[in-house]
Amino acid sequence: MGWGFRKSVKMGPFRLNLSRSGVGHSWGNRAFRVTKTADGRRTLSVNLPGGFHWRKTLSGSRR
């Protein structure tokens, strides 16, 4: 198992995600978020109270 790096910088509803694999960004709030990862995937996330969540990959490659 190797070492990893991850840092997130918030600027209002926008978040810049820095990791060993590159730079990604996301936009939204706790309940609804759209993310573009460093490897090019776009993900839509919906989080509901009580721990329920739904996540869908919109485009890009899945691992």
Predicted model as a PDB file, atoms N, CA, C, CB and O in Angstrom, pLDDT in the B-factor column:
MODEL        1                                                                  
ATOM      1  N   MET A   1       0.850  -1.182   0.000  1.00 58.00           N  
ATOM      2  CA  MET A   1       0.000   0.000   0.000  1.00 58.00           C  
ATOM      3  C   MET A   1       0.890   1.238   0.000  1.00 58.00           C  
ATOM      4  CB  MET A   1      -0.964   0.002   1.226  1.00 58.00           C  
ATOM      5  O   MET A   1       1.771   1.374   0.849  1.00 58.00           O  
ATOM      6  N   GLY A   2       0.662   2.132  -0.947  1.00 75.00           N  
ATOM      7  CA  GLY A   2       1.470   3.336  -1.059  1.00 75.00           C  
ATOM      8  C   GLY A   2       0.844   4.515  -0.344  1.00 75.00           C  
ATOM      9  O   GLY A   2      -0.280   4.443   0.150  1.00 75.00           O  
ATOM     10  N   TRP A   3       1.580   5.579  -0.303  1.00 79.00           N  
ATOM     11  CA  TRP A   3       1.114   6.815   0.308  1.00 79.00           C  
ATOM     12  C   TRP A   3       0.235   7.576  -0.661  1.00 79.00           C  
ATOM     13  CB  TRP A   3       2.294   7.682   0.752  1.00 79.00           C  
ATOM     14  O   TRP A   3       0.408   7.475  -1.875  1.00 79.00           O  
ATOM     15  N   GLY A   4      -0.701   8.334  -0.133  1.00 80.00           N  
ATOM     16  CA  GLY A   4      -1.581   9.153  -0.952  1.00 80.00           C  
ATOM     17  C   GLY A   4      -1.565  10.592  -0.470  1.00 80.00           C  
ATOM     18  O   GLY A   4      -1.045  10.899   0.603  1.00 80.00           O  
ATOM     19  N   PHE A   5      -2.134  11.452  -1.265  1.00 82.00           N  
ATOM     20  CA  PHE A   5      -2.229  12.855  -0.903  1.00 82.00           C  
ATOM     21  C   PHE A   5      -3.575  13.367  -1.372  1.00 82.00           C  
ATOM     22  CB  PHE A   5      -1.064  13.685  -1.515  1.00 82.00           C  
ATOM     23  O   PHE A   5      -3.998  13.080  -2.492  1.00 82.00           O  
ATOM     24  N   ARG A   6      -4.254  14.130  -0.512  1.00 84.00           N  
ATOM     25  CA  ARG A   6      -5.522  14.716  -0.892  1.00 84.00           C  
ATOM     26  C   ARG A   6      -5.720  15.994  -0.099  1.00 84.00           C  
ATOM     27  CB  ARG A   6      -6.688  13.728  -0.660  1.00 84.00           C  
ATOM     28  O   ARG A   6      -5.556  16.005   1.121  1.00 84.00           O  
ATOM     29  N   LYS A   7      -6.069  17.063  -0.782  1.00 90.00           N  
ATOM     30  CA  LYS A   7      -6.316  18.350  -0.141  1.00 90.00           C  
ATOM     31  C   LYS A   7      -7.501  18.992  -0.835  1.00 90.00           C  
ATOM     32  CB  LYS A   7      -5.055  19.276  -0.198  1.00 90.00           C  
ATOM     33  O   LYS A   7      -7.601  18.958  -2.062  1.00 90.00           O  
ATOM     34  N   SER A   8      -8.390  19.573  -0.065  1.00 91.00           N  
ATOM     35  CA  SER A   8      -9.576  20.222  -0.603  1.00 91.00           C  
ATOM     36  C   SER A   8      -9.602  21.675  -0.146  1.00 91.00           C  
ATOM     37  CB  SER A   8     -10.863  19.482  -0.161  1.00 91.00           C  
ATOM     38  O   SER A   8      -9.395  21.970   1.031  1.00 91.00           O  
ATOM     39  N   VAL A   9      -9.858  22.580  -1.090  1.00 92.00           N  
ATOM     40  CA  VAL A   9      -9.931  24.003  -0.790  1.00 92.00           C  
ATOM     41  C   VAL A   9     -11.328  24.492  -1.155  1.00 92.00           C  
ATOM     42  CB  VAL A   9      -8.828  24.807  -1.562  1.00 92.00           C  
ATOM     43  O   VAL A   9     -11.736  24.400  -2.313  1.00 92.00           O  
ATOM     44  N   LYS A  10     -12.071  25.014  -0.164  1.00 93.00           N  
ATOM     45  CA  LYS A  10     -13.439  25.478  -0.401  1.00 93.00           C  
ATOM     46  C   LYS A  10     -13.449  26.969  -0.700  1.00 93.00           C  
ATOM     47  CB  LYS A  10     -14.336  25.172   0.811  1.00 93.00           C  
ATOM     48  O   LYS A  10     -12.737  27.754  -0.073  1.00 93.00           O  
ATOM     49  N   MET A  11     -14.278  27.340  -1.680  1.00 91.00           N  
ATOM     50  CA  MET A  11     -14.500  28.742  -2.033  1.00 91.00           C  
ATOM     51  C   MET A  11     -15.996  28.925  -2.259  1.00 91.00           C  
ATOM     52  CB  MET A  11     -13.670  29.161  -3.308  1.00 91.00           C  
ATOM     53  O   MET A  11     -16.451  28.967  -3.402  1.00 91.00           O  
ATOM     54  N   GLY A  12     -16.756  29.033  -1.182  1.00 90.00           N  
ATOM     55  CA  GLY A  12     -18.208  29.093  -1.289  1.00 90.00           C  
ATOM     56  C   GLY A  12     -18.758  27.744  -1.721  1.00 90.00           C  
ATOM     57  O   GLY A  12     -18.393  26.722  -1.139  1.00 90.00           O  
ATOM     58  N   PRO A  13     -19.635  27.712  -2.737  1.00 91.00           N  
ATOM     59  CA  PRO A  13     -20.181  26.431  -3.194  1.00 91.00           C  
ATOM     60  C   PRO A  13     -19.217  25.658  -4.091  1.00 91.00           C  
ATOM     61  CB  PRO A  13     -21.477  26.664  -3.936  1.00 91.00           C  
ATOM     62  O   PRO A  13     -19.504  24.525  -4.476  1.00 91.00           O  
ATOM     63  N   PHE A  14     -18.085  26.257  -4.423  1.00 94.00           N  
ATOM     64  CA  PHE A  14     -17.094  25.635  -5.306  1.00 94.00           C  
ATOM     65  C   PHE A  14     -15.985  25.019  -4.463  1.00 94.00           C  
ATOM     66  CB  PHE A  14     -16.508  26.671  -6.309  1.00 94.00           C  
ATOM     67  O   PHE A  14     -15.551  25.618  -3.479  1.00 94.00           O  
ATOM     68  N   ARG A  15     -15.519  23.822  -4.843  1.00 94.00           N  
ATOM     69  CA  ARG A  15     -14.453  23.155  -4.116  1.00 94.00           C  
ATOM     70  C   ARG A  15     -13.400  22.674  -5.109  1.00 94.00           C  
ATOM     71  CB  ARG A  15     -15.008  21.972  -3.277  1.00 94.00           C  
ATOM     72  O   ARG A  15     -13.722  22.050  -6.120  1.00 94.00           O  
ATOM     73  N   LEU A  16     -12.137  22.973  -4.807  1.00 95.00           N  
ATOM     74  CA  LEU A  16     -11.007  22.531  -5.614  1.00 95.00           C  
ATOM     75  C   LEU A  16     -10.349  21.373  -4.878  1.00 95.00           C  
ATOM     76  CB  LEU A  16      -9.988  23.702  -5.877  1.00 95.00           C  
ATOM     77  O   LEU A  16      -9.966  21.508  -3.716  1.00 95.00           O  
ATOM     78  N   ASN A  17     -10.216  20.228  -5.558  1.00 92.00           N  
ATOM     79  CA  ASN A  17      -9.681  19.015  -4.946  1.00 92.00           C  
ATOM     80  C   ASN A  17      -8.323  18.703  -5.549  1.00 92.00           C  
ATOM     81  CB  ASN A  17     -10.649  17.823  -5.135  1.00 92.00           C  
ATOM     82  O   ASN A  17      -8.206  18.491  -6.756  1.00 92.00           O  
ATOM     83  N   LEU A  18      -7.304  18.675  -4.714  1.00 92.00           N  
ATOM     84  CA  LEU A  18      -5.945  18.374  -5.153  1.00 92.00           C  
ATOM     85  C   LEU A  18      -5.576  16.992  -4.636  1.00 92.00           C  
ATOM     86  CB  LEU A  18      -4.928  19.453  -4.652  1.00 92.00           C  
ATOM     87  O   LEU A  18      -5.760  16.696  -3.456  1.00 92.00           O  
ATOM     88  N   SER A  19      -5.054  16.144  -5.523  1.00 89.00           N  
ATOM     89  CA  SER A  19      -4.640  14.806  -5.117  1.00 89.00           C  
ATOM     90  C   SER A  19      -3.391  14.411  -5.881  1.00 89.00           C  
ATOM     91  CB  SER A  19      -5.769  13.780  -5.354  1.00 89.00           C  
ATOM     92  O   SER A  19      -2.917  15.146  -6.748  1.00 89.00           O  
ATOM     93  N   ARG A  20      -2.866  13.251  -5.550  1.00 87.00           N  
ATOM     94  CA  ARG A  20      -1.677  12.760  -6.217  1.00 87.00           C  
ATOM     95  C   ARG A  20      -1.942  12.523  -7.707  1.00 87.00           C  
ATOM     96  CB  ARG A  20      -1.193  11.474  -5.551  1.00 87.00           C  
ATOM     97  O   ARG A  20      -1.032  12.661  -8.524  1.00 87.00           O  
ATOM     98  N   SER A  21      -3.182  12.168  -8.065  1.00 87.00           N  
ATOM     99  CA  SER A  21      -3.507  11.892  -9.466  1.00 87.00           C  
ATOM    100  C   SER A  21      -3.844  13.138 -10.268  1.00 87.00           C  
ATOM    101  CB  SER A  21      -4.656  10.939  -9.538  1.00 87.00           C  
ATOM    102  O   SER A  21      -3.971  13.051 -11.489  1.00 87.00           O  
ATOM    103  N   GLY A  22      -3.994  14.302  -9.624  1.00 92.00           N  
ATOM    104  CA  GLY A  22      -4.260  15.535 -10.358  1.00 92.00           C  
ATOM    105  C   GLY A  22      -5.220  16.460  -9.629  1.00 92.00           C  
ATOM    106  O   GLY A  22      -5.379  16.384  -8.410  1.00 92.00           O  
ATOM    107  N   VAL A  23      -5.857  17.337 -10.400  1.00 94.00           N  
ATOM    108  CA  VAL A  23      -6.754  18.344  -9.854  1.00 94.00           C  
ATOM    109  C   VAL A  23      -8.170  18.078 -10.336  1.00 94.00           C  
ATOM    110  CB  VAL A  23      -6.300  19.763 -10.254  1.00 94.00           C  
ATOM    111  O   VAL A  23      -8.396  17.838 -11.522  1.00 94.00           O  
ATOM    112  N   GLY A  24      -9.115  18.122  -9.419  1.00 95.00           N  
ATOM    113  CA  GLY A  24     -10.526  17.996  -9.741  1.00 95.00           C  
ATOM    114  C   GLY A  24     -11.273  19.163  -9.128  1.00 95.00           C  
ATOM    115  O   GLY A  24     -10.701  19.943  -8.367  1.00 95.00           O  
ATOM    116  N   HIS A  25     -12.556  19.284  -9.459  1.00 96.00           N  
ATOM    117  CA  HIS A  25     -13.351  20.350  -8.858  1.00 96.00           C  
ATOM    118  C   HIS A  25     -14.791  19.875  -8.702  1.00 96.00           C  
ATOM    119  CB  HIS A  25     -13.287  21.645  -9.715  1.00 96.00           C  
ATOM    120  O   HIS A  25     -15.234  18.949  -9.382  1.00 96.00           O  
ATOM    121  N   SER A  26     -15.508  20.524  -7.798  1.00 95.00           N  
ATOM    122  CA  SER A  26     -16.908  20.202  -7.585  1.00 95.00           C  
ATOM    123  C   SER A  26     -17.661  21.469  -7.236  1.00 95.00           C  
ATOM    124  CB  SER A  26     -17.074  19.143  -6.478  1.00 95.00           C  
ATOM    125  O   SER A  26     -17.089  22.466  -6.797  1.00 95.00           O  
ATOM    126  N   TRP A  27     -18.990  21.391  -7.452  1.00 95.00           N  
ATOM    127  CA  TRP A  27     -19.853  22.530  -7.203  1.00 95.00           C  
ATOM    128  C   TRP A  27     -21.124  22.020  -6.567  1.00 95.00           C  
ATOM    129  CB  TRP A  27     -20.151  23.318  -8.505  1.00 95.00           C  
ATOM    130  O   TRP A  27     -21.677  21.013  -7.010  1.00 95.00           O  
ATOM    131  N   GLY A  28     -21.600  22.697  -5.533  1.00 94.00           N  
ATOM    132  CA  GLY A  28     -22.852  22.319  -4.892  1.00 94.00           C  
ATOM    133  C   GLY A  28     -22.798  22.531  -3.392  1.00 94.00           C  
ATOM    134  O   GLY A  28     -21.968  23.279  -2.877  1.00 94.00           O  
ATOM    135  N   ASN A  29     -23.711  21.851  -2.703  1.00 90.00           N  
ATOM    136  CA  ASN A  29     -23.771  21.943  -1.246  1.00 90.00           C  
ATOM    137  C   ASN A  29     -23.830  20.532  -0.674  1.00 90.00           C  
ATOM    138  CB  ASN A  29     -25.003  22.788  -0.781  1.00 90.00           C  
ATOM    139  O   ASN A  29     -23.535  19.571  -1.385  1.00 90.00           O  
ATOM    140  N   ARG A  30     -24.199  20.388   0.582  1.00 86.00           N  
ATOM    141  CA  ARG A  30     -24.215  19.061   1.206  1.00 86.00           C  
ATOM    142  C   ARG A  30     -25.238  18.130   0.562  1.00 86.00           C  
ATOM    143  CB  ARG A  30     -24.506  19.187   2.691  1.00 86.00           C  
ATOM    144  O   ARG A  30     -25.000  16.926   0.463  1.00 86.00           O  
ATOM    145  N   ALA A  31     -26.362  18.669   0.128  1.00 93.00           N  
ATOM    146  CA  ALA A  31     -27.434  17.836  -0.400  1.00 93.00           C  
ATOM    147  C   ALA A  31     -27.249  17.478  -1.872  1.00 93.00           C  
ATOM    148  CB  ALA A  31     -28.747  18.532  -0.217  1.00 93.00           C  
ATOM    149  O   ALA A  31     -27.681  16.404  -2.292  1.00 93.00           O  
ATOM    150  N   PHE A  32     -26.625  18.337  -2.663  1.00 95.00           N  
ATOM    151  CA  PHE A  32     -26.517  18.137  -4.109  1.00 95.00           C  
ATOM    152  C   PHE A  32     -25.148  18.609  -4.574  1.00 95.00           C  
ATOM    153  CB  PHE A  32     -27.647  18.893  -4.869  1.00 95.00           C  
ATOM    154  O   PHE A  32     -24.761  19.744  -4.297  1.00 95.00           O  
ATOM    155  N   ARG A  33     -24.413  17.760  -5.274  1.00 94.00           N  
ATOM    156  CA  ARG A  33     -23.064  18.127  -5.710  1.00 94.00           C  
ATOM    157  C   ARG A  33     -22.755  17.493  -7.056  1.00 94.00           C  
ATOM    158  CB  ARG A  33     -22.016  17.698  -4.665  1.00 94.00           C  
ATOM    159  O   ARG A  33     -23.084  16.333  -7.302  1.00 94.00           O  
ATOM    160  N   VAL A  34     -22.113  18.276  -7.933  1.00 95.00           N  
ATOM    161  CA  VAL A  34     -21.609  17.798  -9.217  1.00 95.00           C  
ATOM    162  C   VAL A  34     -20.093  17.879  -9.163  1.00 95.00           C  
ATOM    163  CB  VAL A  34     -22.188  18.633 -10.422  1.00 95.00           C  
ATOM    164  O   VAL A  34     -19.535  18.921  -8.821  1.00 95.00           O  
ATOM    165  N   THR A  35     -19.422  16.774  -9.503  1.00 94.00           N  
ATOM    166  CA  THR A  35     -17.971  16.668  -9.354  1.00 94.00           C  
ATOM    167  C   THR A  35     -17.326  16.256 -10.664  1.00 94.00           C  
ATOM    168  CB  THR A  35     -17.612  15.667  -8.252  1.00 94.00           C  
ATOM    169  O   THR A  35     -17.859  15.416 -11.389  1.00 94.00           O  
ATOM    170  N   LYS A  36     -16.173  16.850 -10.967  1.00 94.00           N  
ATOM    171  CA  LYS A  36     -15.313  16.374 -12.052  1.00 94.00           C  
ATOM    172  C   LYS A  36     -14.003  15.970 -11.400  1.00 94.00           C  
ATOM    173  CB  LYS A  36     -15.096  17.476 -13.181  1.00 94.00           C  
ATOM    174  O   LYS A  36     -13.307  16.802 -10.818  1.00 94.00           O  
ATOM    175  N   THR A  37     -13.669  14.679 -11.502  1.00 91.00           N  
ATOM    176  CA  THR A  37     -12.482  14.159 -10.834  1.00 91.00           C  
ATOM    177  C   THR A  37     -11.236  14.406 -11.670  1.00 91.00           C  
ATOM    178  CB  THR A  37     -12.639  12.668 -10.552  1.00 91.00           C  
ATOM    179  O   THR A  37     -11.321  14.835 -12.820  1.00 91.00           O  
ATOM    180  N   ALA A  38     -10.094  14.135 -11.088  1.00 90.00           N  
ATOM    181  CA  ALA A  38      -8.822  14.350 -11.774  1.00 90.00           C  
ATOM    182  C   ALA A  38      -8.669  13.445 -12.992  1.00 90.00           C  
ATOM    183  CB  ALA A  38      -7.669  14.121 -10.815  1.00 90.00           C  
ATOM    184  O   ALA A  38      -7.977  13.810 -13.943  1.00 90.00           O  
ATOM    185  N   ASP A  39      -9.301  12.272 -12.981  1.00 89.00           N  
ATOM    186  CA  ASP A  39      -9.187  11.370 -14.134  1.00 89.00           C  
ATOM    187  C   ASP A  39     -10.286  11.571 -15.175  1.00 89.00           C  
ATOM    188  CB  ASP A  39      -9.210   9.941 -13.663  1.00 89.00           C  
ATOM    189  O   ASP A  39     -10.388  10.788 -16.120  1.00 89.00           O  
ATOM    190  N   GLY A  40     -11.116  12.614 -15.015  1.00 91.00           N  
ATOM    191  CA  GLY A  40     -12.085  12.974 -16.044  1.00 91.00           C  
ATOM    192  C   GLY A  40     -13.508  12.518 -15.821  1.00 91.00           C  
ATOM    193  O   GLY A  40     -14.385  12.853 -16.618  1.00 91.00           O  
ATOM    194  N   ARG A  41     -13.773  11.761 -14.760  1.00 92.00           N  
ATOM    195  CA  ARG A  41     -15.151  11.327 -14.500  1.00 92.00           C  
ATOM    196  C   ARG A  41     -15.992  12.485 -13.992  1.00 92.00           C  
ATOM    197  CB  ARG A  41     -15.174  10.174 -13.484  1.00 92.00           C  
ATOM    198  O   ARG A  41     -15.497  13.332 -13.249  1.00 92.00           O  
ATOM    199  N   ARG A  42     -17.256  12.529 -14.384  1.00 95.00           N  
ATOM    200  CA  ARG A  42     -18.222  13.487 -13.847  1.00 95.00           C  
ATOM    201  C   ARG A  42     -19.241  12.705 -13.044  1.00 95.00           C  
ATOM    202  CB  ARG A  42     -18.912  14.320 -14.985  1.00 95.00           C  
ATOM    203  O   ARG A  42     -19.792  11.712 -13.520  1.00 95.00           O  
ATOM    204  N   THR A  43     -19.493  13.161 -11.806  1.00 94.00           N  
ATOM    205  CA  THR A  43     -20.363  12.444 -10.889  1.00 94.00           C  
ATOM    206  C   THR A  43     -21.403  13.383 -10.305  1.00 94.00           C  
ATOM    207  CB  THR A  43     -19.549  11.788  -9.773  1.00 94.00           C  
ATOM    208  O   THR A  43     -21.100  14.524  -9.954  1.00 94.00           O  
ATOM    209  N   LEU A  44     -22.625  12.896 -10.205  1.00 95.00           N  
ATOM    210  CA  LEU A  44     -23.718  13.621  -9.564  1.00 95.00           C  
ATOM    211  C   LEU A  44     -24.012  12.917  -8.249  1.00 95.00           C  
ATOM    212  CB  LEU A  44     -24.997  13.686 -10.483  1.00 95.00           C  
ATOM    213  O   LEU A  44     -24.220  11.704  -8.229  1.00 95.00           O  
ATOM    214  N   SER A  45     -24.032  13.670  -7.146  1.00 95.00           N  
ATOM    215  CA  SER A  45     -24.286  13.098  -5.819  1.00 95.00           C  
ATOM    216  C   SER A  45     -25.456  13.801  -5.169  1.00 95.00           C  
ATOM    217  CB  SER A  45     -23.036  13.201  -4.923  1.00 95.00           C  
ATOM    218  O   SER A  45     -25.541  15.029  -5.181  1.00 95.00           O  
ATOM    219  N   VAL A  46     -26.364  13.012  -4.595  1.00 95.00           N  
ATOM    220  CA  VAL A  46     -27.490  13.547  -3.824  1.00 95.00           C  
ATOM    221  C   VAL A  46     -27.434  12.884  -2.458  1.00 95.00           C  
ATOM    222  CB  VAL A  46     -28.884  13.287  -4.541  1.00 95.00           C  
ATOM    223  O   VAL A  46     -27.445  11.657  -2.359  1.00 95.00           O  
ATOM    224  N   ASN A  47     -27.372  13.694  -1.397  1.00 93.00           N  
ATOM    225  CA  ASN A  47     -27.283  13.207  -0.013  1.00 93.00           C  
ATOM    226  C   ASN A  47     -28.516  13.666   0.754  1.00 93.00           C  
ATOM    227  CB  ASN A  47     -25.976  13.716   0.684  1.00 93.00           C  
ATOM    228  O   ASN A  47     -28.844  14.853   0.772  1.00 93.00           O  
ATOM    229  N   LEU A  48     -29.191  12.719   1.384  1.00 92.00           N  
ATOM    230  CA  LEU A  48     -30.398  13.010   2.150  1.00 92.00           C  
ATOM    231  C   LEU A  48     -30.141  12.813   3.634  1.00 92.00           C  
ATOM    232  CB  LEU A  48     -31.561  12.126   1.689  1.00 92.00           C  
ATOM    233  O   LEU A  48     -29.215  12.093   4.007  1.00 92.00           O  
ATOM    234  N   PRO A  49     -30.944  13.438   4.488  1.00 91.00           N  
ATOM    235  CA  PRO A  49     -30.789  13.246   5.927  1.00 91.00           C  
ATOM    236  C   PRO A  49     -30.959  11.773   6.303  1.00 91.00           C  
ATOM    237  CB  PRO A  49     -31.802  14.111   6.693  1.00 91.00           C  
ATOM    238  O   PRO A  49     -31.697  11.037   5.648  1.00 91.00           O  
ATOM    239  N   GLY A  50     -30.280  11.361   7.347  1.00 90.00           N  
ATOM    240  CA  GLY A  50     -30.371   9.987   7.815  1.00 90.00           C  
ATOM    241  C   GLY A  50     -29.356   9.052   7.186  1.00 90.00           C  
ATOM    242  O   GLY A  50     -29.419   7.839   7.387  1.00 90.00           O  
ATOM    243  N   GLY A  51     -28.418   9.606   6.426  1.00 89.00           N  
ATOM    244  CA  GLY A  51     -27.372   8.781   5.839  1.00 89.00           C  
ATOM    245  C   GLY A  51     -27.684   8.211   4.468  1.00 89.00           C  
ATOM    246  O   GLY A  51     -26.874   7.457   3.929  1.00 89.00           O  
ATOM    247  N   PHE A  52     -28.824   8.540   3.886  1.00 94.00           N  
ATOM    248  CA  PHE A  52     -29.167   8.046   2.565  1.00 94.00           C  
ATOM    249  C   PHE A  52     -28.475   8.887   1.499  1.00 94.00           C  
ATOM    250  CB  PHE A  52     -30.691   8.058   2.360  1.00 94.00           C  
ATOM    251  O   PHE A  52     -28.425  10.113   1.598  1.00 94.00           O  
ATOM    252  N   HIS A  53     -27.944   8.221   0.487  1.00 94.00           N  
ATOM    253  CA  HIS A  53     -27.288   8.949  -0.596  1.00 94.00           C  
ATOM    254  C   HIS A  53     -27.455   8.205  -1.915  1.00 94.00           C  
ATOM    255  CB  HIS A  53     -25.797   9.157  -0.284  1.00 94.00           C  
ATOM    256  O   HIS A  53     -27.700   6.999  -1.941  1.00 94.00           O  
ATOM    257  N   TRP A  54     -27.316   8.949  -3.003  1.00 95.00           N  
ATOM    258  CA  TRP A  54     -27.396   8.402  -4.358  1.00 95.00           C  
ATOM    259  C   TRP A  54     -26.287   9.041  -5.165  1.00 95.00           C  
ATOM    260  CB  TRP A  54     -28.803   8.659  -5.014  1.00 95.00           C  
ATOM    261  O   TRP A  54     -26.074  10.251  -5.094  1.00 95.00           O  
ATOM    262  N   ARG A  55     -25.581   8.227  -5.931  1.00 93.00           N  
ATOM    263  CA  ARG A  55     -24.454   8.732  -6.715  1.00 93.00           C  
ATOM    264  C   ARG A  55     -24.498   8.102  -8.097  1.00 93.00           C  
ATOM    265  CB  ARG A  55     -23.095   8.432  -6.011  1.00 93.00           C  
ATOM    266  O   ARG A  55     -24.712   6.897  -8.227  1.00 93.00           O  
ATOM    267  N   LYS A  56     -24.296   8.916  -9.132  1.00 94.00           N  
ATOM    268  CA  LYS A  56     -24.312   8.410 -10.499  1.00 94.00           C  
ATOM    269  C   LYS A  56     -23.152   9.020 -11.270  1.00 94.00           C  
ATOM    270  CB  LYS A  56     -25.661   8.723 -11.195  1.00 94.00           C  
ATOM    271  O   LYS A  56     -22.925  10.228 -11.220  1.00 94.00           O  
ATOM    272  N   THR A  57     -22.420   8.172 -11.984  1.00 94.00           N  
ATOM    273  CA  THR A  57     -21.352   8.645 -12.861  1.00 94.00           C  
ATOM    274  C   THR A  57     -21.990   9.072 -14.175  1.00 94.00           C  
ATOM    275  CB  THR A  57     -20.256   7.539 -13.091  1.00 94.00           C  
ATOM    276  O   THR A  57     -22.643   8.268 -14.841  1.00 94.00           O  
ATOM    277  N   LEU A  58     -21.802  10.339 -14.552  1.00 90.00           N  
ATOM    278  CA  LEU A  58     -22.430  10.892 -15.751  1.00 90.00           C  
ATOM    279  C   LEU A  58     -21.609  10.638 -16.996  1.00 90.00           C  
ATOM    280  CB  LEU A  58     -22.652  12.372 -15.587  1.00 90.00           C  
ATOM    281  O   LEU A  58     -22.174  10.354 -18.053  1.00 90.00           O  
ATOM    282  N   SER A  59     -20.287  10.732 -16.905  1.00 83.00           N  
ATOM    283  CA  SER A  59     -19.425  10.501 -18.063  1.00 83.00           C  
ATOM    284  C   SER A  59     -18.029  10.147 -17.591  1.00 83.00           C  
ATOM    285  CB  SER A  59     -19.388  11.740 -18.986  1.00 83.00           C  
ATOM    286  O   SER A  59     -17.707  10.276 -16.410  1.00 83.00           O  
ATOM    287  N   GLY A  60     -17.216   9.706 -18.511  1.00 72.00           N  
ATOM    288  CA  GLY A  60     -15.847   9.335 -18.177  1.00 72.00           C  
ATOM    289  C   GLY A  60     -15.734   7.861 -17.911  1.00 72.00           C  
ATOM    290  O   GLY A  60     -16.708   7.120 -18.047  1.00 72.00           O  
ATOM    291  N   SER A  61     -14.551   7.429 -17.531  1.00 64.00           N  
ATOM    292  CA  SER A  61     -14.311   6.002 -17.309  1.00 64.00           C  
ATOM    293  C   SER A  61     -14.555   5.633 -15.866  1.00 64.00           C  
ATOM    294  CB  SER A  61     -12.891   5.624 -17.708  1.00 64.00           C  
ATOM    295  O   SER A  61     -14.286   6.418 -14.956  1.00 64.00           O  
ATOM    296  N   ARG A  62     -15.065   4.441 -15.663  1.00 57.00           N  
ATOM    297  CA  ARG A  62     -15.249   3.915 -14.309  1.00 57.00           C  
ATOM    298  C   ARG A  62     -14.089   3.029 -13.955  1.00 57.00           C  
ATOM    299  CB  ARG A  62     -16.572   3.143 -14.182  1.00 57.00           C  
ATOM    300  O   ARG A  62     -13.533   2.352 -14.820  1.00 57.00           O  
ATOM    301  N   ARG A  63     -13.717   3.022 -12.696  1.00 55.00           N  
ATOM    302  CA  ARG A  63     -12.619   2.155 -12.233  1.00 55.00           C  
ATOM    303  C   ARG A  63     -13.169   0.857 -11.732  1.00 55.00           C  
ATOM    304  CB  ARG A  63     -11.794   2.833 -11.133  1.00 55.00           C  
ATOM    305  O   ARG A  63     -12.410  -0.010 -11.300  1.00 55.00           O  
TER     306      ARG A  63                                                      
ENDMDL                                                                          
END                                                                             
